[in-house]
Amino acid sequence: MIEVNHLTKRYGNHCAVDDISFTVEDGCIYGLLGPNGAGKSTTMNVITGYLSATSGTVRIDGHDIVEEPREAKSCIGYLPEQPPLYTDMTVREYLMFVAELKGVRPKAARLESIERASGRTGLENMQQRLIRNLSKGYRQRVGIAATLLGDPKVIILDEPTVGLDPAQMIEIRSLIHDLGKTHTVILSSHILSEVQAVCDQVLIIAHGKLVAQGTPEELAGRLAARGVIAATALGGRDAVLAAVQGVAGLTNVQITAEKGDEVSFTASSEAGSDLRAALSKALADAGCPVLSLTSQSMSLEDVFLQLTEAADEAAPATEAPENTGNGTASAAACSEAAPAAGPTPADGDESAPVSEDAAGNAPTAEDGNVSQAADDGKEGE
């Protein structure tokens, strides 16, 4: 669905994205994982056509984002980290406005698309509410609903749960999981539990480079050179140690605690294989009943820390961005967040903005279709 080849993005001397290549398959949820400033948002902005790449290519459903922008962008629904909402509009007016910008025609099709998106995001009873009166969680839902208008094949979400309370985070994660059943989804995050909970594939970026790709389990298995077993058995220390050391493939046996007749220990399997059954049998044969026996696997947090620490060690000293005299390059190099103003990338080549400007101003009559969109919203009520 998405092919990224040798993608590089520079701001002066600062390289925000450094020769990244990956493929996103249809019908999966991909997590773009990395620390703050790793290049996640910049990568997303280039994929959506919001930013131009310094070098490299991006193809969406076979369409080059530079050579065929309208066709490529029509396949994408994009939600930046700060949803570009007009807070003086009602939810219905805003969705009508976005649907018109995306070229959803005729009006009946717009209404149908809005009802479908509202239903999937739980906004059926919120359509007449002013956006400024909504909680942050519901504003995120409005932003996601806007990405669904026009039935794009790919949904791209940049930090979709930032600033939400735990209950709202669970709701949005559930919504993302549901979207993955009908769309290809890419989401960026630095919240490890979020990526592990909802993503089928994980792309880990550090210092602008892609350092790993795979399922959470594959990444853990690739990095964990040894499997670790933790157990507690009844019996004397010597008897327990003798039984454990008699299991072929177990090494590095260490007693971790002794309490009365209970002996707790850990052991490693060099081949990474699961030897719990063999260990349990050996202890039972030695007259040392097993009280607990678990296999400790490497978590996504362990994988993330190991990979990013390795990237930190390999990364060259940070170069200062070029000084253009007006601070533009420095500001761009220090932040990978998308600007607040500008058209939503999923809107094809239409130029009307879908976000507030830098001062937070709402749209005016000069914005062209705003008044018409608002009228359409009222007519359809």
C-alpha positions in Angstrom: 0.0 0.0 0.0 2.8 2.4 0.9 6.4 2.2 -0.4 9.0 4.5 1.1 12.4 4.3 -0.7 15.6 6.0 0.6 13.6 8.9 2.1 15.8 11.7 3.4 14.7 15.1 4.8 17.2 17.8 5.8 16.7 21.2 7.4 20.0 22.9 6.5 22.7 20.8 8.0 20.3 18.9 10.3 19.2 15.5 9.0 15.7 14.8 10.4 15.1 11.7 8.4 18.1 9.7 7.1 17.7 7.3 4.2 14.7 5.4 5.5 13.1 2.6 3.4 10.1 0.5 4.4 6.9 -1.0 3.0 3.4 -0.9 4.6 1.2 -3.8 3.7 -2.5 -3.5 3.1 -4.8 -4.2 6.1 -2.3 -3.9 9.0 -1.8 -1.5 11.8 1.7 -0.1 11.8 3.3 1.7 14.8 6.0 4.3 14.2 7.9 4.2 17.5 10.7 6.4 18.6 11.8 9.0 21.2 10.9 12.6 20.9 12.8 14.2 18.0 13.5 10.9 16.3 11.9 11.9 13.0 8.4 10.2 13.3 6.3 13.3 12.5 8.6 14.4 9.7 8.4 11.0 8.1 4.6 11.2 8.3 4.5 14.7 6.9 6.6 13.6 3.9 4.4 10.5 3.3 1.3 12.7 3.3 2.8 15.3 1.0 2.7 18.0 3.7 6.5 18.3 3.4 8.7 17.7 0.4 11.5 15.2 0.7 15.1 16.2 0.2 15.6 12.9 -1.6 13.9 9.6 -2.0 10.4 8.6 -3.1 7.0 7.8 -1.6 4.3 5.8 -3.4 0.8 5.5 -2.1 -1.2 2.7 -3.7 1.1 2.9 -6.7 0.9 6.7 -7.0 4.0 8.9 -6.5 3.3 11.6 -3.9 5.2 14.1 -6.0 4.2 13.2 -9.5 0.6 12.2 -8.8 -0.3 14.2 -5.7 -4.1 14.3 -6.1 -4.3 10.5 -6.7 -1.9 9.7 -3.8 -3.5 12.1 -1.3 -7.0 10.8 -2.1 -5.9 7.5 -0.6 -4.9 9.1 2.7 -6.7 10.3 5.8 -4.3 12.2 8.0 -4.7 13.4 11.6 -1.7 15.6 12.8 -0.8 15.7 16.5 -2.9 18.8 17.0 -6.2 18.2 15.2 -6.9 21.2 12.8 -10.4 22.0 14.1 -12.5 25.1 13.7 -13.7 25.4 17.2 -16.5 27.9 16.4 -18.2 25.3 14.1 -20.5 22.5 15.3 -19.2 19.0 14.7 -21.7 18.6 11.8 -20.7 21.9 10.2 -17.0 21.0 10.4 -17.4 17.5 9.0 -19.5 19.0 6.1 -16.8 21.5 5.5 -14.1 18.8 5.4 -16.2 16.5 3.2 -16.7 19.3 0.6 -13.0 20.1 0.6 -12.2 16.4 -0.1 -14.5 16.5 -3.1 -17.2 14.2 -1.8 -20.1 14.9 -4.2 -23.1 15.2 -4.3 -24.5 16.5 -1.0 -26.3 13.3 -0.3 -23.0 11.4 -0.5 -21.5 13.9 1.9 -24.3 13.4 4.4 -23.9 9.6 4.1 -20.2 9.8 4.6 -20.6 12.0 7.7 -23.1 9.7 9.2 -20.9 6.7 8.6 -17.8 8.4 10.1 -19.8 9.8 13.1 -21.1 6.3 13.8 -17.7 4.7 13.8 -16.2 7.4 16.1 -19.1 7.7 18.5 -20.2 11.2 17.5 -23.8 10.5 16.7 -25.1 12.6 19.7 -22.5 15.3 19.3 -23.2 16.7 15.9 -24.9 19.8 17.1 -22.3 20.6 19.7 -19.8 23.4 19.2 -16.3 21.9 18.9 -14.9 24.4 21.5 -17.3 22.9 24.1 -16.0 19.3 23.6 -13.5 17.5 25.7 -10.1 16.7 24.3 -11.1 13.1 23.8 -14.1 14.1 21.7 -12.0 16.6 19.8 -9.7 13.7 18.9 -12.7 11.7 17.7 -13.8 14.6 15.5 -10.3 14.7 14.0 -10.4 11.0 13.3 -13.9 11.2 11.8 -12.6 13.9 9.4 -9.8 11.5 8.3 -12.4 8.9 7.4 -14.4 11.2 5.1 -14.0 10.2 1.5 -13.2 6.6 2.4 -9.4 6.7 2.2 -7.5 3.4 2.1 -4.8 4.6 4.6 -5.3 6.3 7.9 -2.3 8.1 9.4 -2.4 9.3 13.0 0.3 11.3 14.6 0.4 10.8 18.4 -3.4 10.2 18.6 -3.6 9.8 22.4 -1.3 12.6 23.6 -2.9 14.6 26.4 -5.8 12.2 27.0 -6.7 10.8 30.3 -6.4 6.9 30.8 -10.1 6.3 30.0 -9.9 8.4 26.8 -6.7 6.6 25.8 -8.4 3.2 26.1 -11.4 4.5 24.0 -9.1 5.9 21.2 -7.0 2.7 21.2 -10.2 0.6 20.8 -11.3 2.9 18.0 -7.9 2.5 16.2 -8.1 -1.3 16.6 -11.5 -1.2 15.0 -10.3 1.0 12.1 -7.5 -1.6 11.4 -10.2 -4.0 10.4 -11.1 -1.9 7.3 -8.1 0.4 6.7 -4.4 0.3 6.7 -3.4 2.4 9.7 -0.1 4.0 10.6 0.2 5.7 14.0 3.2 7.3 15.6 3.9 7.2 19.3 6.5 7.1 22.0 4.1 5.3 24.3 5.3 1.7 24.3 2.2 0.2 25.8 0.1 1.9 23.2 2.1 0.4 20.3 2.2 -3.0 21.8 -1.6 -3.0 22.4 -2.8 -2.1 19.0 -0.1 -2.6 16.3 0.6 -5.6 14.1 4.0 -4.3 13.0 6.4 -1.9 14.6 8.9 0.5 13.0 11.5 1.8 15.4 13.2 5.1 14.4 16.1 6.7 16.3 18.1 9.7 15.1 16.2 9.7 11.8 17.2 6.2 11.0 15.1 3.0 10.8 16.7 0.7 13.3 14.3 -2.2 13.4 11.0 -3.5 11.9 8.8 -6.4 12.7 6.1 -7.6 15.1 6.7 -6.9 18.8 7.3 -10.6 19.3 9.8 -10.8 16.4 11.7 -7.9 17.7 11.9 -9.3 21.2 12.9 -12.7 19.8 15.6 -11.2 17.6 17.2 -9.3 20.4 16.8 -11.8 23.2 19.8 -14.1 22.8 18.7 -16.2 25.7 15.3 -17.3 27.2 15.1 -16.8 31.0 13.1 -19.1 33.3 12.2 -18.0 36.8 10.9 -20.7 39.2 10.3 -21.6 42.9 10.5 -25.1 44.2 10.3 -26.9 47.5 13.4 -28.7 48.7 16.9 -28.2 49.8 19.2 -25.8 48.0 21.6 -28.6 46.8 18.8 -30.8 45.6 17.2 -28.0 43.6 20.5 -27.0 42.1 21.4 -30.5 41.1 18.0 -31.1 39.4 18.2 -27.8 37.5 21.8 -28.3 36.4 20.8 -31.8 35.1 18.5 -30.2 32.4 20.3 -30.1 29.1 20.4 -26.6 27.6 20.0 -24.7 30.9 22.9 -22.5 32.0 23.6 -19.6 34.3 21.5 -21.0 37.2 21.3 -18.4 40.0 19.5 -18.6 43.4 17.5 -15.5 43.9 15.8 -16.2 47.2 15.5 -18.8 50.0 12.6 -18.9 52.5 12.3 -22.0 54.6 12.0 -24.9 52.2 11.3 -22.7 49.2 14.1 -22.0 46.8 13.7 -19.4 44.0 16.1 -19.3 41.1 16.5 -18.2 37.5 18.1 -20.1 34.6 19.0 -19.3 31.0 18.4 -21.2 27.8 21.2 -20.3 25.4 19.1 -21.4 22.4 16.1 -19.3 23.5 14.0 -22.4 23.6 11.3 -23.0 26.2 12.6 -25.6 28.6 9.9 -25.2 31.3 8.4 -28.7 30.8 11.8 -30.4 31.0 12.7 -28.4 34.2 9.4 -29.2 35.8 9.9 -32.9 35.2 13.5 -32.8 36.5 12.4 -31.1 39.7 9.5 -33.5 40.2 11.8 -36.5 39.7 14.1 -35.1 42.3 11.3 -34.8 44.9 11.2 -30.9 44.6 7.6 -29.9 43.9 7.3 -26.8 41.7 5.4 -23.9 43.3 5.8 -21.5 40.3 7.4 -21.6 36.9 7.4 -18.7 34.4 9.3 -17.8 31.2 10.4 -14.2 31.1 10.3 -12.7 27.6 11.8 -9.5 26.4 9.2 -6.7 26.5 8.8 -4.0 23.8 10.2 -1.6 26.3 13.4 -3.7 26.6 13.6 -3.9 22.8 13.1 -0.1 22.4 15.7 0.8 25.0 18.3 -1.6 23.6 17.8 -0.4 20.0 17.7 3.3 20.8 20.7 3.1 23.1 22.7 1.4 20.4 21.6 4.1 18.0 22.7 6.8 20.5 26.2 5.2 20.6 26.4 5.0 16.8 25.0 8.5 16.1 27.5 11.3 15.2 27.6 14.5 17.1 24.6 16.7 16.3 25.3 19.4 13.7 23.8 22.8 14.1 21.3 23.7 11.4 22.1 26.5 9.0 21.5 30.0 10.2 19.3 31.7 7.6 19.2 34.9 9.6 15.4 34.7 10.4 15.5 31.6 12.6 13.4 29.5 10.2 15.9 26.7 9.7 16.6 26.5 13.4 13.0 26.3 14.3 12.4 23.6 11.7 15.3 21.6 12.9 14.3 21.8 16.6 10.7 20.6 16.0 9.3 18.0 13.8 5.7 18.9 14.5 3.6 20.0 11.5 2.6 23.7 11.3 -0.8 24.5 12.6 -1.9 26.2 9.4 -2.3 24.7 5.9 -4.4 22.3 4.0 -5.0 18.8 5.3 -2.9 16.5 3.2 -5.8 14.2 2.5 -7.7 16.9 0.7 -6.0 16.4 -2.6 -4.8 19.6 -4.3 -7.6 21.8 -3.0 -6.1 24.8 -1.4 -8.7 25.8 1.2 -7.3 25.3 4.7 -8.7 22.8 7.2 -6.8 24.2 10.2 -6.7 27.3 12.2 -4.0 29.8 11.4 -1.1 30.5 13.7 -3.2 33.0 15.6 -6.0 30.5 16.1 -8.4 32.4 13.8 -11.5 30.8 12.6 -12.3 30.7 8.9 -13.8 33.8 7.2 -15.8 34.3 4.1 -12.6 34.7 2.2 -12.0 31.0 2.7 -14.3 30.2 -0.1 -16.3 27.1 0.7 -16.7 27.7 4.4 -20.1 29.5 4.2 -21.3 27.0 1.7 -20.2 24.1 3.9 -22.0 25.7 6.9 -25.2 26.1 4.8 -24.9 22.5 3.7 -24.7 21.4 7.4 -27.8 23.4 8.3 -29.7 22.1 5.3 -28.9 18.5 6.2 -30.0 18.8 9.8 
